Amino acid sequence: MMPEGTSSNFSDKARSLMHTLARWFPTPQFLLLRAAGIDISDSSVKWIVITPDENLHKVQSYGSEPLAEGVVVDGAIRNMEALVEILKRVRSKLGGIRCAHAALPEEAAYVFSMHVPEKTKRDQILNMIEFELDGRVPILPNAAAYDFDIIMEHKDGIGAEIGVTVFPRALAESYAAAFDSAGIKLLSLEVEARSIARAISSRNENEPITFSVDFGRARTGFAVLKRGIPIFTSTVGIGGESMTRAIMEKLSFTSEDAEIFKSDEGLLANGRTKNPGVEAIIGTLSALTDEIVKHYNYWDTRRDDKGERMTPVGRTLIVGGSANLKGLIDYIASRIQAPVERPNVWQNICSFDEYIPPIDRKTSMQFATSIGLALRGI
């Protein structure tokens, strides 16, 4: 079934793109085009354009456009016309850029890792993945869009480890149709966790396994990253907006005042747990942290048939528009009994010794996905 408001007849351009790519992920030559990173959520469309300036990469433009409730629901496009109008507005602010990399919602994604023989050709790997789909995802191969990233090559006979991402093809096609109708050439689609990983991961072979938390307005996405490649994703419908509403009710604040309270006082407000504002926050935060603990402990303690830990989590990184809650990092760290931090989402773009981006640190937490998408073309 196509999303509401989507025509069953895609434009010739969209069909041409589908046939040219043969899959919903970019071939290397597409990465040569200058492109924006565009992140579509249920509540907004965020974008950023990063361009080279002599020996530096700099932010050419960025911004966010709100989405009315019901335009995108749980990542699915419900009002194509409204989304296209917002994308047209975004296009007018891209400084002449007409291409984009975009993310697909984690709610619809299936992510897993598997091994393939060393030096296996790409077409053969895709055939192996298709064979695996039946036992791993509830989507028929002919209704799926899927691709993989190589995590590492093993030299002990195990073969190469790959991270696989699978989406319903109809969902990918609906996003492609929206961009095409807005006059934006869509170069790639990928899972949000992969975009975030590109911004926060060094891809160094010694980088520890990372548990990533994308704490958003309406939901929170979890991902386990191995050398910057997702091997697991999950989403829960818990976000910062419920905290905001509870603070507004408890303290008779406006929405703006509630957001300021979360950022400036949060869990560290005077009186701590006896403070009405803190009490308003704790209900949502406790439910979210229970989910974090559950996922963190599962992956951190997994063992193989030899009793050895398979995915020991070395760090937990939190991004997203709600990641700036005062006291959040210490609260979660105390629950999982491990270090937690907010990453530098600019680390793969610039050094602050040479260039300071026009987006402050707190706001940059909201742009982790779009930054990672923009990095595809750098």
Secondary structure as UniProt FT lines:
FT   TURN            4..5
FT   HELIX           12..21
FT   HELIX           28..32
FT   STRAND          36..40
FT   STRAND          44..53
FT   TURN            54..55
FT   STRAND          56..66
FT   TURN            69..70
FT   STRAND          72..73
FT   TURN            74..75
FT   STRAND          76..77
FT   HELIX           80..91
FT   TURN            92..93
FT   TURN            95..96
FT   STRAND          99..104
FT   HELIX           106..108
FT   STRAND          110..116
FT   TURN            118..119
FT   HELIX           122..136
FT   HELIX           141..143
FT   STRAND          144..153
FT   STRAND          160..168
FT   HELIX           169..181
FT   TURN            182..183
FT   STRAND          185..191
FT   HELIX           192..200
FT   TURN            205..206
FT   STRAND          209..215
FT   STRAND          220..226
FT   TURN            227..228
FT   STRAND          229..236
FT   HELIX           240..251
FT   HELIX           255..264
FT   HELIX           266..268
FT   TURN            270..271
FT   HELIX           272..274
FT   HELIX           276..301
FT   TURN            305..306
FT   STRAND          313..319
FT   TURN            321..324
FT   TURN            326..327
FT   HELIX           328..336
FT   STRAND          340..341
FT   TURN            345..349
FT   TURN            352..354
FT   HELIX           361..364
FT   HELIX           365..367
FT   HELIX           368..374
FT   HELIX           375..377
//
